[in-house]
Amino acid sequence: MDAYLHESFSTKIAGSFDVVVCGGGVAGLAAAVSAARLGSSVLLLEKSINLGGLATNGLISWYEPICNGLGDKLMYGMASELFQLAIAHGPDTLDNAWRSDPDHADTQKRYEACFSPSIFTLALDGWLLSNGVKLLLDTLVVRPMMEGAHCQGLVVEHKGGREYFQAKVVVDATGDADILHRAGVPCVVGRNFLTYISYLVDGKTIARAGSTGNLLDSRHWYTCGSDLWGKGHPADAPRLSGLTAEEVTQFVLSGRKLLTAECFAREKGTYDLSCLPSMAQLRTTRRLDGACTLQEADQGRSFTDSVGVTVDFSKRGHVYELPYGILHHPEFDNLFTAGRSVSSSGWAWEVTRVIPVAIATGQAAGIAAALCCQSETSAPALEIKLVQDELVRSGVRLHIHN
């Protein structure tokens, strides 16, 4: 039987904001800036010291395609804006056919690029702060304060201790639906293959960079364990959710053990690891069970409440509309989510968890959050046309067939 310590705190009320965003990955950044651009006071809480989430801390520095694989750019708005920011100051691998950001390109190459995660991190700092968002790093959200199905605010802990921030609307962009789960919102748990990605440098990569002139070629994206589909997953390794400290520890140490065995078998002095991830590279941990759930069968389907269009990064010509209902639960009035924790299942979960789609759902959630504040209405009752009109003004394409 478990034993419990009963605690009692007097927690300082440190501030009040229209919108509080939990998580500084690309989804949270998009949500925060979108809400701020509509005049909301916005606080962004990030548990690490770098912005960008898996795209930077996790070394998953591939900006997946924003075209349909048939030569047509389909993703606009903030997904396109942050694509340009990701490659603005550092080396990249964007094909020249897309370099001028055309709506159409006569090429088999997709509108995608690898980028420098470190340089992208630096660019994100300025981008976020220039849009008027209040930022707290090294800050962990520990508890949503609920009154029934309404979130009044969030308790956080950081170097200064424990504080409470009041919020009119909260966006959970933790990637793991941590806030939703602790608020009692129905969620679905996923499982993950063991994957560990690092950057390896050796004589071949250095020679390649010298030949191409692209510094990204100086390091190899070195993968241990499984690919996306489970090939390479160790037979004796469980598929973990990554939702406890023990499972995160097991996932990370197991991945590093694979890397250690492979690297230490190499001749000393012939290689170096230029960078290790500073967060667990989990793909699907926990997500919202929302007002609606996007599925692979929805590929090509039109939704009247669409808040954006996305493409399948692995299947040419496969496109999806993103219904508003994947961002919220109908019984909770001021909670949204964005990024890999939106309500999607099966292969659609894989489609919606990647960088451009996380940004697209973040932009939609941020706009919806700001409009809820302005109109003093709830997430379920918010008039979808208001959200769609604002998205269109921001350059977002709402439907596959415009």
C-alpha positions as CSV (number, residue, x, y, z in Angstrom):
1,M,0.0,0.0,0.0
2,D,1.3,3.4,-0.9
3,A,2.1,6.0,1.8
4,Y,1.4,9.7,1.3
5,L,2.8,12.9,2.6
6,H,0.1,15.5,3.1
7,E,1.4,19.0,2.4
8,S,0.0,22.5,2.9
9,F,1.4,25.5,1.0
10,S,0.8,29.2,0.9
11,T,1.8,30.0,-2.7
12,K,2.5,33.5,-4.0
13,I,0.2,34.8,-6.7
14,A,2.9,36.0,-9.1
15,G,0.7,37.4,-12.0
16,S,-2.3,37.2,-14.1
17,F,-2.4,36.7,-17.9
18,D,-4.9,36.3,-20.6
19,V,-3.2,33.2,-22.0
20,V,-0.6,31.0,-20.4
21,V,1.2,28.5,-22.7
22,C,2.9,25.5,-21.1
23,G,5.9,24.3,-23.2
24,G,8.3,26.1,-25.3
25,G,8.6,23.7,-28.2
26,V,7.6,24.9,-31.7
27,A,3.9,24.3,-30.9
28,G,4.0,26.4,-27.8
29,L,6.0,29.2,-29.4
30,A,3.4,29.4,-32.2
31,A,0.5,29.5,-29.8
32,A,2.2,32.1,-27.6
33,V,3.1,34.5,-30.5
34,S,-0.3,34.0,-32.2
35,A,-2.1,35.0,-29.1
36,A,0.2,37.9,-28.4
37,R,-0.2,39.3,-31.9
38,L,-4.0,39.5,-31.2
39,G,-3.3,41.7,-28.2
40,S,-3.5,39.1,-25.4
41,S,-1.1,39.2,-22.5
42,V,0.8,35.9,-22.8
43,L,3.1,34.0,-20.5
44,L,5.2,31.1,-21.8
45,L,6.5,28.5,-19.4
46,E,9.4,26.3,-20.4
47,K,11.0,23.6,-18.3
48,S,14.4,23.7,-20.1
49,I,16.6,26.7,-20.9
50,N,16.3,26.5,-24.7
51,L,13.3,27.1,-26.8
52,G,12.4,24.7,-29.7
53,G,11.7,21.4,-27.9
54,L,12.5,18.3,-30.0
55,A,13.5,20.5,-32.9
56,T,16.4,21.9,-31.0
57,N,17.0,20.2,-27.6
58,G,16.0,16.9,-29.1
59,L,18.3,17.3,-32.2
60,I,15.4,16.4,-34.6
61,S,16.5,19.2,-36.9
62,W,14.6,18.2,-40.0
63,Y,11.8,20.7,-40.9
64,E,9.4,18.2,-42.6
65,P,7.8,19.1,-45.9
66,I,5.3,21.9,-46.2
67,C,4.4,20.9,-49.8
68,N,2.3,18.0,-51.0
69,G,5.1,16.1,-52.7
70,L,3.6,17.0,-56.1
71,G,5.2,20.4,-56.4
72,D,2.6,22.5,-54.6
73,K,3.2,24.4,-51.4
74,L,0.2,23.8,-49.1
75,M,1.3,25.0,-45.6
76,Y,1.4,28.8,-45.1
77,G,1.0,31.0,-42.1
78,M,3.3,30.4,-39.2
79,A,4.4,27.0,-40.5
80,S,6.0,28.8,-43.4
81,E,7.2,31.8,-41.3
82,L,9.1,29.5,-38.9
83,F,10.5,27.4,-41.8
84,Q,12.1,30.6,-43.1
85,L,13.4,31.5,-39.6
86,A,14.9,28.0,-39.1
87,I,17.1,28.5,-42.2
88,A,17.6,32.2,-42.0
89,H,21.0,32.4,-40.2
90,G,22.6,28.9,-40.5
91,P,23.4,26.2,-43.0
92,D,20.5,24.3,-44.5
93,T,19.6,21.7,-47.1
94,L,16.7,23.4,-48.8
95,D,16.5,22.5,-52.5
96,N,17.1,25.5,-54.8
97,A,13.8,25.0,-56.5
98,W,12.1,26.1,-53.3
99,R,14.6,28.8,-52.3
100,S,12.5,31.7,-53.4
101,D,9.4,30.3,-51.6
102,P,7.2,29.7,-54.6
103,D,3.7,28.4,-54.5
104,H,4.6,25.7,-57.0
105,A,7.9,24.2,-58.1
106,D,8.6,21.9,-61.0
107,T,10.7,19.4,-59.0
108,Q,10.5,16.0,-57.3
109,K,12.3,17.5,-54.3
110,R,10.1,18.4,-51.4
111,Y,9.9,21.7,-49.6
112,E,11.8,20.5,-46.6
113,A,15.2,21.2,-45.0
114,C,17.6,20.2,-42.3
115,F,18.8,23.1,-40.2
116,S,21.2,24.0,-37.3
117,P,19.3,23.4,-34.0
118,S,21.6,25.7,-32.1
119,I,21.2,28.6,-34.5
120,F,17.5,28.1,-34.7
121,T,17.4,28.3,-30.9
122,L,19.1,31.7,-31.0
123,A,16.7,32.9,-33.6
124,L,13.7,31.7,-31.6
125,D,14.7,33.8,-28.6
126,G,14.5,37.1,-30.5
127,W,11.4,36.1,-32.5
128,L,9.4,35.2,-29.3
129,L,10.5,38.2,-27.3
130,S,10.0,40.7,-30.1
131,N,6.3,39.7,-30.2
132,G,5.8,40.7,-26.6
133,V,5.5,37.3,-24.9
134,K,6.6,37.0,-21.3
135,L,9.0,34.1,-20.9
136,L,10.1,32.0,-17.9
137,L,12.7,29.4,-18.5
138,D,13.8,26.6,-16.1
139,T,10.2,26.6,-14.9
140,L,8.1,23.5,-14.4
141,V,4.3,23.6,-14.3
142,V,3.3,21.2,-11.5
143,R,-0.5,21.7,-11.1
144,P,-3.4,23.3,-12.9
145,M,-5.8,24.8,-10.3
146,M,-9.3,23.6,-11.4
147,E,-12.8,24.7,-10.4
148,G,-14.8,22.0,-11.9
149,A,-14.0,21.9,-15.6
150,H,-12.5,25.4,-15.5
151,C,-8.7,26.0,-15.1
152,Q,-8.2,29.1,-12.9
153,G,-4.4,29.1,-13.3
154,L,-1.2,27.2,-12.9
155,V,1.2,26.4,-10.0
156,V,4.8,26.4,-11.1
157,E,8.1,25.7,-9.4
158,H,11.5,27.2,-10.3
159,K,14.7,28.4,-8.7
160,G,12.8,31.1,-6.8
161,G,10.4,28.6,-5.3
162,R,6.7,28.0,-5.9
163,E,4.4,30.5,-7.6
164,Y,0.9,30.7,-9.0
165,F,-0.1,32.4,-12.3
166,Q,-3.8,33.1,-13.0
167,A,-5.0,32.5,-16.5
168,K,-8.1,33.1,-18.6
169,V,-7.1,30.4,-21.1
170,V,-4.4,27.7,-20.9
171,V,-2.6,26.0,-23.8
172,D,-1.0,22.7,-23.1
173,A,2.0,22.4,-25.4
174,T,4.0,20.1,-23.2
175,G,4.0,17.4,-25.8
176,D,2.8,15.0,-23.3
177,A,-0.6,16.5,-22.4
178,D,0.7,16.9,-18.8
179,I,-1.6,19.8,-18.0
180,L,-4.7,18.2,-19.5
181,H,-4.1,14.9,-17.7
182,R,-3.6,16.6,-14.3
183,A,-6.7,18.7,-15.0
184,G,-8.8,15.5,-15.5
185,V,-9.2,15.9,-19.2
186,P,-9.6,12.5,-21.0
187,C,-6.4,11.5,-22.7
188,V,-4.9,8.5,-24.6
189,V,-1.5,7.0,-23.8
190,G,0.9,6.0,-26.6
191,R,3.9,3.7,-26.8
192,N,7.3,4.3,-28.2
193,F,10.0,2.3,-30.0
194,L,13.5,2.8,-28.5
195,T,15.3,5.5,-30.6
196,Y,18.4,7.5,-29.8
197,I,19.7,10.1,-32.2
198,S,23.0,12.0,-31.8
199,Y,25.4,13.9,-34.1
200,L,28.6,12.0,-35.0
201,V,31.7,13.6,-36.6
202,D,34.4,11.6,-38.3
203,G,36.9,11.9,-41.2
204,K,34.2,11.1,-43.8
205,T,31.8,13.8,-42.6
206,I,34.6,16.4,-42.4
207,A,35.7,15.5,-45.9
208,R,32.1,15.7,-47.2
209,A,31.6,19.1,-45.7
210,G,34.9,20.3,-47.3
211,S,33.6,19.0,-50.6
212,T,30.1,20.4,-50.5
213,G,30.8,23.6,-48.5
214,N,27.7,22.8,-46.3
215,L,28.6,22.6,-42.6
216,L,25.6,20.4,-41.9
217,D,27.6,17.7,-43.8
218,S,30.3,17.8,-41.1
219,R,28.1,15.7,-38.8
220,H,26.1,12.5,-39.3
221,W,22.6,12.1,-37.9
222,Y,23.5,8.9,-36.1
223,T,20.6,6.7,-35.1
224,C,20.7,3.9,-32.6
225,G,17.7,1.5,-32.1
226,S,14.5,1.8,-34.0
227,D,13.4,3.7,-37.0
228,L,9.9,5.2,-37.2
229,W,8.2,1.9,-38.0
230,G,10.0,-0.2,-35.3
231,K,12.8,-1.7,-37.5
232,G,15.8,-2.0,-35.2
233,H,13.8,-1.9,-31.9
234,P,15.7,-4.3,-29.5
235,A,13.8,-7.5,-29.0
236,D,14.1,-7.3,-25.2
237,A,13.1,-3.7,-24.9
238,P,9.6,-2.7,-23.8
239,R,7.7,0.0,-25.7
240,L,7.5,2.7,-23.1
241,S,5.0,5.6,-22.8
242,G,7.6,7.9,-21.3
243,L,5.1,9.3,-18.7
244,T,7.0,8.5,-15.5
245,A,10.5,9.5,-14.4
246,E,11.4,5.8,-14.3
247,E,10.3,5.3,-17.9
248,V,12.1,8.4,-19.2
249,T,15.2,7.3,-17.4
250,Q,15.0,3.8,-18.8
251,F,14.4,5.1,-22.3
252,V,17.3,7.6,-22.3
253,L,19.8,5.2,-20.6
254,S,18.9,2.4,-22.9
255,G,19.4,4.6,-25.9
256,R,22.8,5.8,-24.6
257,K,23.8,2.3,-23.9
258,L,23.3,1.4,-27.5
259,L,25.3,4.4,-28.6
260,T,28.1,3.6,-26.2
261,A,28.4,0.1,-27.5
262,E,28.6,1.2,-31.1
263,C,30.9,4.2,-30.5
264,F,33.3,2.5,-28.1
265,A,33.8,-0.3,-30.7
266,R,35.3,2.3,-33.0
267,E,39.0,3.2,-33.0
268,K,39.8,5.9,-30.5
269,G,40.4,9.3,-32.0
270,T,38.6,8.5,-35.3
271,Y,35.3,10.0,-34.3
272,D,33.6,12.4,-31.9
273,L,30.0,13.0,-30.8
274,S,29.5,16.7,-31.5
275,C,26.1,16.7,-29.7
276,L,23.8,14.6,-27.6
277,P,20.1,15.3,-27.1
278,S,19.1,17.1,-24.0
279,M,15.6,15.7,-23.9
280,A,14.1,12.2,-24.4
281,Q,13.3,11.7,-28.1
282,L,9.9,10.2,-27.5
283,R,7.4,10.4,-30.4
284,T,3.9,9.6,-29.0
285,T,3.5,9.7,-25.2
286,R,0.0,11.0,-24.4
287,R,-2.5,13.0,-26.3
288,L,-6.0,14.6,-25.9
289,D,-9.1,12.5,-26.5
290,G,-10.8,15.6,-27.9
291,A,-14.1,16.8,-29.4
292,C,-13.0,14.9,-32.5
293,T,-10.1,12.7,-33.4
294,L,-8.2,12.9,-36.7
295,Q,-7.6,9.5,-38.3
296,E,-5.7,8.2,-41.3
297,A,-9.0,7.6,-43.0
298,D,-9.6,11.4,-42.9
299,Q,-6.8,11.8,-45.5
300,G,-8.3,14.1,-48.2
301,R,-11.4,14.8,-46.2
302,S,-12.8,18.3,-45.8
303,F,-13.9,19.6,-42.4
304,T,-16.2,22.7,-42.1
305,D,-14.3,23.6,-38.9
306,S,-10.8,23.2,-40.5
307,V,-8.1,25.4,-39.0
308,G,-5.4,24.4,-41.4
309,V,-4.1,22.0,-44.0
310,T,-1.2,19.7,-43.5
311,V,0.7,17.2,-45.6
312,D,2.0,13.7,-44.9
313,F,5.8,13.9,-44.6
314,S,6.3,10.3,-45.9
315,K,3.5,9.9,-48.5
316,R,3.4,12.1,-51.6
317,G,0.0,13.6,-52.3
318,H,-1.5,12.7,-48.9
319,V,-3.0,15.8,-47.3
320,Y,-5.2,16.4,-44.3
321,E,-7.4,19.2,-43.0
322,L,-7.1,19.9,-39.3
323,P,-10.5,20.2,-37.5
324,Y,-10.9,22.6,-34.6
325,G,-12.1,19.7,-32.4
326,I,-8.7,18.1,-32.2
327,L,-7.5,21.1,-30.1
328,H,-10.0,20.9,-27.2
329,H,-12.4,18.8,-25.2
330,P,-16.1,19.7,-25.2
331,E,-16.5,19.6,-21.4
332,F,-13.5,21.8,-20.5
333,D,-14.1,25.5,-21.3
334,N,-10.6,27.1,-21.3
335,L,-8.1,24.4,-22.1
336,F,-6.5,23.9,-25.5
337,T,-3.6,21.7,-26.7
338,A,-1.2,21.9,-29.6
339,G,1.6,19.9,-31.1
340,R,2.0,16.2,-30.7
341,S,-0.8,16.0,-28.0
342,V,-3.7,17.0,-30.3
343,S,-6.5,14.5,-30.7
344,S,-5.3,12.2,-33.5
345,S,-4.8,8.5,-33.7
346,G,-2.9,5.8,-35.6
347,W,-0.8,7.1,-38.5
348,A,-2.6,10.5,-38.2
349,W,-0.8,10.9,-34.8
350,E,2.5,10.5,-36.6
351,V,1.5,13.1,-39.2
352,T,0.4,15.7,-36.6
353,R,3.3,15.4,-34.2
354,V,6.0,16.8,-36.6
355,I,7.4,20.3,-36.7
356,P,5.2,22.1,-39.3
357,V,2.0,20.5,-38.1
358,A,2.8,21.2,-34.5
359,I,3.3,24.9,-35.5
360,A,0.0,24.9,-37.4
361,T,-2.0,23.6,-34.5
362,G,-0.1,25.9,-32.2
363,Q,-1.1,28.9,-34.3
364,A,-4.7,27.8,-34.4
365,A,-4.8,27.2,-30.6
366,G,-3.2,30.5,-29.9
367,I,-5.6,32.4,-32.0
368,A,-8.5,30.5,-30.5
369,A,-7.3,31.3,-27.0
370,A,-7.0,35.0,-27.7
371,L,-10.5,35.1,-29.3
372,C,-11.9,33.3,-26.2
373,C,-10.5,36.1,-24.1
374,Q,-11.8,38.8,-26.4
375,S,-15.3,37.4,-26.7
376,E,-15.5,36.1,-23.2
377,T,-16.6,32.7,-24.4
378,S,-15.4,29.1,-24.0
379,A,-13.4,26.9,-26.3
380,P,-16.4,24.7,-27.2
381,A,-18.7,27.7,-27.8
382,L,-16.2,29.8,-29.7
383,E,-17.6,30.7,-33.2
384,I,-15.3,28.8,-35.6
385,K,-15.6,31.5,-38.3
386,L,-13.9,34.0,-36.0
387,V,-10.9,31.6,-35.8
388,Q,-10.9,30.8,-39.5
389,D,-11.1,34.5,-40.5
390,E,-8.1,35.3,-38.3
391,L,-6.2,32.3,-39.7
392,V,-6.9,33.4,-43.2
393,R,-5.7,36.9,-42.4
394,S,-2.5,35.3,-41.1
395,G,-2.0,33.6,-44.5
396,V,-3.2,30.1,-43.4
397,R,-4.8,27.8,-46.0
398,L,-7.8,26.2,-44.5
399,H,-8.9,23.7,-47.0
400,I,-7.4,21.2,-49.4
401,H,-9.5,22.5,-52.3
402,N,-9.6,26.3,-52.0
